[in-house]
Amino acid sequence: MAKKQILTSLGDTDLLERLSDAKEELFNLRFQLVTGQLENHTRVREVKKEVARLLTEMRVREIDAAEALEAVGEEVAD
């Protein structure tokens, strides 16, 4: 639950920066996995989940913004 609270408190730019960092780390971990240099295989799973959480939070914000815009449009039309 603490992770969700941390993600919701981040700004949009911070969220994008963390997503970029996580994707880069995931790429590096996959590269290490293929070359046989990876020692901690569970880290791949953790980073994949982190990427999914970040993408989910971004999508929630996108939906909220679209709904707010639609509500404003309806108020103007009335």
DSSP file (Angstrom, degrees, kcal/mol; ACC not computed):
  #  RESIDUE AA STRUCTURE BP1 BP2  ACC     N-H-->O    O-->H-N    N-H-->O    O-->H-N    TCO  KAPPA ALPHA  PHI   PSI    X-CA   Y-CA   Z-CA
    1    1 A M     >        0   0    0      0, 0.0     4,-1.7     0, 0.0     3,-0.2   0.000 360.0 360.0 360.0 -32.1    0.0    0.0    0.0
    2    2 A A  H  >  +     0   0    0      1,-0.2     4,-2.1     2,-0.2     5,-0.2   0.859 360.0  57.7 -64.8 -34.5    2.9    2.4    0.7
    3    3 A K  H  > S+     0   0    0      1,-0.2     4,-2.3     2,-0.2    -1,-0.2   0.891 104.7  51.1 -63.6 -38.4    4.1    2.1   -2.9
    4    4 A K  H  > S+     0   0    0      1,-0.2     4,-2.4     2,-0.2    -1,-0.2   0.905 109.5  49.9 -65.4 -41.0    0.7    3.3   -4.2
    5    5 A Q  H  X S+     0   0    0     -4,-1.7     4,-1.2     1,-0.2    -1,-0.2   0.881 110.8  50.2 -65.2 -37.7    0.8    6.3   -1.9
    6    6 A I  H  X S+     0   0    0     -4,-2.1     4,-0.7     2,-0.2     3,-0.2   0.928 112.0  47.3 -65.6 -44.7    4.3    7.2   -3.0
    7    7 A L  H >< S+     0   0    0     -4,-2.3     3,-0.7     1,-0.2    -2,-0.2   0.883 110.4  51.3 -66.3 -39.0    3.3    7.0   -6.7
    8    8 A T  H 3< S+     0   0    0     -4,-2.4    -1,-0.2     1,-0.2    -2,-0.2   0.775 107.1  54.5 -71.2 -23.7    0.2    9.1   -6.3
    9    9 A S  H 3< S+     0   0    0     -4,-1.2    -1,-0.2    -3,-0.2    -2,-0.2   0.625  90.7  96.2 -83.9 -12.2    2.2   11.8   -4.5
   10   10 A L  S << S-     0   0    0     -3,-0.7     2,-0.1    -4,-0.7    -3,-0.0  -0.444  76.0-120.4 -76.5 150.1    4.7   12.1   -7.4
   11   11 A G     >  -     0   0    0     -2,-0.1     4,-2.2     1,-0.1     5,-0.2  -0.330  31.0-101.8 -78.5 170.5    4.4   14.7  -10.0
   12   12 A D  H  > S+     0   0    0      1,-0.2     4,-2.3     2,-0.2     5,-0.2   0.901 121.5  48.8 -62.8 -42.5    4.0   13.8  -13.7
   13   13 A T  H  > S+     0   0    0      1,-0.2     4,-2.1     2,-0.2    -1,-0.2   0.891 111.6  49.5 -67.5 -37.7    7.6   14.6  -14.6
   14   14 A D  H  > S+     0   0    0      2,-0.2     4,-2.5     1,-0.2    -1,-0.2   0.890 110.2  51.7 -65.7 -38.2    8.9   12.6  -11.6
   15   15 A L  H  X S+     0   0    0     -4,-2.2     4,-2.1     1,-0.2    -2,-0.2   0.919 110.7  47.1 -64.2 -43.9    6.7    9.7  -12.7
   16   16 A L  H  X S+     0   0    0     -4,-2.3     4,-2.3     2,-0.2    -1,-0.2   0.878 111.7  51.5 -64.9 -37.3    8.0    9.8  -16.2
   17   17 A E  H  X S+     0   0    0     -4,-2.1     4,-2.4     2,-0.2    -2,-0.2   0.914 110.5  47.5 -66.5 -42.7   11.6   10.0  -14.9
   18   18 A R  H  X S+     0   0    0     -4,-2.5     4,-2.5     2,-0.2    -2,-0.2   0.877 111.3  52.1 -65.9 -36.5   11.1    7.0  -12.7
   19   19 A L  H  X S+     0   0    0     -4,-2.1     4,-2.5     2,-0.2    -2,-0.2   0.923 109.8  48.7 -64.2 -43.9    9.5    5.1  -15.6
   20   20 A S  H  X S+     0   0    0     -4,-2.3     4,-2.1     1,-0.2    -2,-0.2   0.917 112.5  48.0 -62.0 -44.0   12.5    5.8  -17.8
   21   21 A D  H  X S+     0   0    0     -4,-2.4     4,-2.4     2,-0.2    -2,-0.2   0.904 112.1  49.3 -63.4 -41.6   14.9    4.7  -15.1
   22   22 A A  H  X S+     0   0    0     -4,-2.5     4,-2.6     2,-0.2    -2,-0.2   0.900 110.8  49.4 -66.4 -40.9   13.0    1.5  -14.5
   23   23 A K  H  X S+     0   0    0     -4,-2.5     4,-2.2     2,-0.2    -1,-0.2   0.894 111.4  49.6 -65.3 -38.3   12.8    0.7  -18.2
   24   24 A E  H  X S+     0   0    0     -4,-2.1     4,-2.3    -5,-0.2    -2,-0.2   0.916 111.6  48.5 -65.6 -42.4   16.6    1.3  -18.6
   25   25 A E  H  X S+     0   0    0     -4,-2.4     4,-2.6     1,-0.2    -2,-0.2   0.905 110.3  51.7 -63.7 -40.8   17.3   -0.9  -15.6
   26   26 A L  H  X S+     0   0    0     -4,-2.6     4,-2.5     2,-0.2    -1,-0.2   0.905 108.8  50.9 -62.5 -41.5   15.0   -3.7  -17.0
   27   27 A F  H  X S+     0   0    0     -4,-2.2     4,-2.2     1,-0.2    -2,-0.2   0.935 112.0  47.1 -59.7 -46.7   16.9   -3.5  -20.3
   28   28 A N  H  X S+     0   0    0     -4,-2.3     4,-2.4     1,-0.2    -2,-0.2   0.892 111.7  50.5 -63.9 -39.8   20.2   -3.8  -18.5
   29   29 A L  H  X S+     0   0    0     -4,-2.6     4,-2.2     2,-0.2    -1,-0.2   0.905 110.5  49.2 -65.9 -40.7   19.0   -6.7  -16.4
   30   30 A R  H  X S+     0   0    0     -4,-2.5     4,-2.2     2,-0.2    -1,-0.2   0.889 110.5  51.4 -65.1 -37.9   17.7   -8.6  -19.4
   31   31 A F  H  X S+     0   0    0     -4,-2.2     4,-2.0     1,-0.2    -2,-0.2   0.926 111.0  47.4 -63.6 -44.7   21.0   -8.0  -21.1
   32   32 A Q  H  X>S+     0   0    0     -4,-2.4     5,-2.2     1,-0.2     6,-1.2   0.865 109.7  54.8 -63.8 -35.9   22.9   -9.4  -18.1
   33   33 A L  H ><5S+     0   0    0     -4,-2.2     3,-0.6     4,-0.2    -2,-0.2   0.918 109.3  46.2 -63.2 -44.1   20.4  -12.4  -18.1
   34   34 A V  H 3<5S+     0   0    0     -4,-2.2    -2,-0.2     1,-0.2    -1,-0.2   0.879 114.1  47.4 -67.8 -38.1   21.2  -13.3  -21.7
   35   35 A T  H 3<5S-     0   0    0     -4,-2.0    -1,-0.2    -5,-0.2    -2,-0.2   0.517 113.5-116.7 -83.7  -3.6   24.9  -13.0  -21.2
   36   36 A G  T <<5S+     0   0    0     -4,-0.7    -3,-0.2    -3,-0.6    -4,-0.1   0.650  85.3 112.7  82.1  14.6   24.9  -15.0  -18.0
   37   37 A Q      < +     0   0    0     -5,-2.2     2,-0.4    -6,-0.2    -4,-0.2   0.549  42.8 108.3 -95.3  -8.9   26.1  -12.2  -15.8
   38   38 A L        +     0   0    0     -6,-1.2     3,-0.2     1,-0.2    -9,-0.0  -0.553  35.9 172.9 -77.6 126.9   22.9  -11.8  -13.8
   39   39 A E  S    S+     0   0    0     -2,-0.4     2,-0.9     1,-0.2    -1,-0.2   0.782  70.2  53.8 -99.3 -35.6   23.2  -13.1  -10.2
   40   40 A N    >   +     0   0    0      1,-0.2     3,-0.9     2,-0.0     4,-0.4  -0.814  58.8 174.9-107.1  94.7   19.9  -11.9   -8.8
   41   41 A H  T >> S+     0   0    0     -2,-0.9     3,-0.8     1,-0.2     4,-0.8   0.740  74.2  66.3 -72.1 -23.2   17.1  -13.2  -11.0
   42   42 A T  H 3> S+     0   0    0      1,-0.2     4,-2.0     2,-0.2    -1,-0.2   0.733  86.2  71.2 -71.7 -20.4   14.3  -11.9   -8.8
   43   43 A R  H <> S+     0   0    0     -3,-0.9     4,-2.4     1,-0.2    -1,-0.2   0.846  91.4  58.7 -64.9 -32.4   15.3   -8.3   -9.5
   44   44 A V  H <> S+     0   0    0     -3,-0.8     4,-2.2    -4,-0.4    -1,-0.2   0.934 107.5  46.3 -60.7 -45.8   14.0   -8.7  -13.1
   45   45 A R  H  X S+     0   0    0     -4,-0.8     4,-2.0     1,-0.2    -2,-0.2   0.902 111.7  51.2 -64.1 -42.0   10.5   -9.6  -11.7
   46   46 A E  H  X S+     0   0    0     -4,-2.0     4,-2.0     1,-0.2    -1,-0.2   0.909 111.5  46.8 -62.6 -42.8   10.6   -6.7   -9.2
   47   47 A V  H  X S+     0   0    0     -4,-2.4     4,-2.5     2,-0.2    -1,-0.2   0.878 109.2  54.4 -70.1 -37.2   11.5   -4.2  -11.9
   48   48 A K  H  X S+     0   0    0     -4,-2.2     4,-2.0    -5,-0.2    -1,-0.2   0.902 110.0  47.7 -61.5 -39.9    8.8   -5.5  -14.3
   49   49 A K  H  X S+     0   0    0     -4,-2.0     4,-2.5     2,-0.2    -2,-0.2   0.882 109.6  53.0 -67.9 -37.8    6.3   -5.0  -11.5
   50   50 A E  H  X S+     0   0    0     -4,-2.0     4,-2.4     2,-0.2    -2,-0.2   0.919 108.7  49.5 -62.8 -43.3    7.6   -1.5  -10.9
   51   51 A V  H  X S+     0   0    0     -4,-2.5     4,-2.6     1,-0.2    -2,-0.2   0.917 111.0  50.4 -60.6 -43.3    7.2   -0.6  -14.6
   52   52 A A  H  X S+     0   0    0     -4,-2.0     4,-2.3     1,-0.2    -2,-0.2   0.904 109.9  50.0 -63.2 -41.5    3.6   -2.0  -14.5
   53   53 A R  H  X S+     0   0    0     -4,-2.5     4,-2.4     2,-0.2    -1,-0.2   0.919 111.8  48.2 -62.7 -42.9    2.8    0.1  -11.4
   54   54 A L  H  X S+     0   0    0     -4,-2.4     4,-2.2     1,-0.2    -2,-0.2   0.918 112.3  48.0 -64.8 -43.7    4.1    3.3  -13.0
   55   55 A L  H  X S+     0   0    0     -4,-2.6     4,-2.1     2,-0.2    -1,-0.2   0.877 110.9  52.3 -64.6 -36.9    2.3    2.7  -16.2
   56   56 A T  H  X S+     0   0    0     -4,-2.3     4,-2.4     2,-0.2    -2,-0.2   0.926 109.3  48.6 -64.6 -44.8   -0.9    2.0  -14.3
   57   57 A E  H  X S+     0   0    0     -4,-2.4     4,-2.1     1,-0.2    -2,-0.2   0.893 111.0  50.9 -63.3 -39.4   -0.6    5.2  -12.3
   58   58 A M  H  X S+     0   0    0     -4,-2.2     4,-2.0     1,-0.2    -1,-0.2   0.904 110.7  49.0 -63.7 -40.2    0.0    7.2  -15.6
   59   59 A R  H  X S+     0   0    0     -4,-2.1     4,-2.5     2,-0.2    -2,-0.2   0.890 108.6  53.2 -67.4 -39.5   -3.1    5.6  -17.1
   60   60 A V  H  X S+     0   0    0     -4,-2.4     4,-2.5     1,-0.2    -1,-0.2   0.919 110.4  47.6 -60.7 -43.3   -5.2    6.5  -14.1
   61   61 A R  H  X S+     0   0    0     -4,-2.1     4,-2.3     2,-0.2    -1,-0.2   0.884 110.4  52.2 -65.4 -38.0   -4.1   10.1  -14.3
   62   62 A E  H  X S+     0   0    0     -4,-2.0     4,-2.1     2,-0.2    -2,-0.2   0.912 111.2  46.7 -64.0 -42.6   -4.9   10.1  -18.0
   63   63 A I  H  X S+     0   0    0     -4,-2.5     4,-2.5     2,-0.2    -2,-0.2   0.914 111.7  51.0 -66.2 -43.2   -8.4    8.8  -17.4
   64   64 A D  H  X S+     0   0    0     -4,-2.5     4,-2.3     1,-0.2    -2,-0.2   0.901 110.7  49.0 -60.8 -41.3   -9.0   11.3  -14.6
   65   65 A A  H  X S+     0   0    0     -4,-2.3     4,-2.3     2,-0.2    -1,-0.2   0.901 111.3  49.4 -66.1 -40.6   -7.9   14.1  -16.9
   66   66 A A  H  X S+     0   0    0     -4,-2.1     4,-2.3     2,-0.2    -2,-0.2   0.900 111.6  48.7 -65.9 -40.2  -10.1   13.0  -19.7
   67   67 A E  H  X S+     0   0    0     -4,-2.5     4,-2.3     2,-0.2    -2,-0.2   0.897 111.3  49.9 -66.6 -39.6  -13.1   12.7  -17.4
   68   68 A A  H  X S+     0   0    0     -4,-2.3     4,-2.1     2,-0.2    -2,-0.2   0.905 111.5  48.9 -64.5 -41.3  -12.5   16.2  -16.0
   69   69 A L  H  X S+     0   0    0     -4,-2.3     4,-2.1     1,-0.2    -2,-0.2   0.897 111.2  49.6 -64.9 -40.1  -12.2   17.6  -19.4
   70   70 A E  H  X S+     0   0    0     -4,-2.3     4,-2.1     2,-0.2    -2,-0.2   0.887 109.6  51.6 -65.8 -39.0  -15.4   15.9  -20.5
   71   71 A A  H  X S+     0   0    0     -4,-2.3     4,-1.8     2,-0.2    -2,-0.2   0.888 110.1  49.0 -65.4 -39.2  -17.2   17.2  -17.4
   72   72 A V  H  X S+     0   0    0     -4,-2.1     4,-2.0     1,-0.2    -1,-0.2   0.894 109.8  52.4 -65.9 -39.9  -16.1   20.8  -18.1
   73   73 A G  H  X S+     0   0    0     -4,-2.1     4,-1.8     1,-0.2    -2,-0.2   0.880 108.8  49.8 -63.1 -38.5  -17.3   20.4  -21.7
   74   74 A E  H  X S+     0   0    0     -4,-2.1     4,-1.3     2,-0.2    -1,-0.2   0.869 109.1  52.0 -68.3 -36.7  -20.7   19.3  -20.5
   75   75 A E  H  < S+     0   0    0     -4,-1.8    -2,-0.2     1,-0.2    -1,-0.2   0.886 110.3  48.6 -66.3 -38.3  -20.9   22.2  -18.2
   76   76 A V  H  < S+     0   0    0     -4,-2.0    -1,-0.2     1,-0.2    -2,-0.2   0.879 109.2  52.9 -68.2 -38.0  -20.1   24.6  -21.0
   77   77 A A  H  <        0   0    0     -4,-1.8    -1,-0.2     1,-0.3    -2,-0.2   0.774 360.0 360.0 -69.7 -27.2  -22.7   23.0  -23.3
   78   78 A D     <        0   0    0     -4,-1.3    -1,-0.3    -5,-0.1    -2,-0.2   0.474 360.0 360.0 -77.1 360.0  -25.5   23.4  -20.7
